[in-house]
Amino acid sequence: STMGSLLWTLLLLLILFYTFSCIFAQLVTDHCRFATIDLTGDPNAVPVCPTQLAQYWGNVMDSMMTLFMSITGGINWLDAYPPLREVPP
C-alpha cells in the first residue's frame, strides 16, 4: 500500500515537472526567437539565447532538471530565476 502511494506521488511530480518544463521551455524559445528576429530583421534567423537562460531553461530536459534541482537543494532558486525574469509572459 505504501509503495503504491509512493509511485503515484512520483508520477504526479513527474507530470507536474513535465508540464511546467514545457511551458518554461516554450516561453524561453519564443523569447529568444523573437529577440533574434528583432535584432537581425531576418525571420529565418537561428534563435540565440543568453548563456544562463539556455543553460537552465533552453529545452524541456534542462527545465525539468532545473525544477527538480531547485526543490531538492541541488541549485539555489535564486540562481535559476533571474535569467527567467527577462522573458516576458
Buried (B, 14 or more C-beta within 10 A) or exposed (E): EEEEEEEEEEEEEEEEBBEEBEEBBEBBBEBBBEBBBEEEEEEEBEBEBBEBBBEBBBBBEBBBBBBBBBEEEEBEEEEBEEBBEEBEE
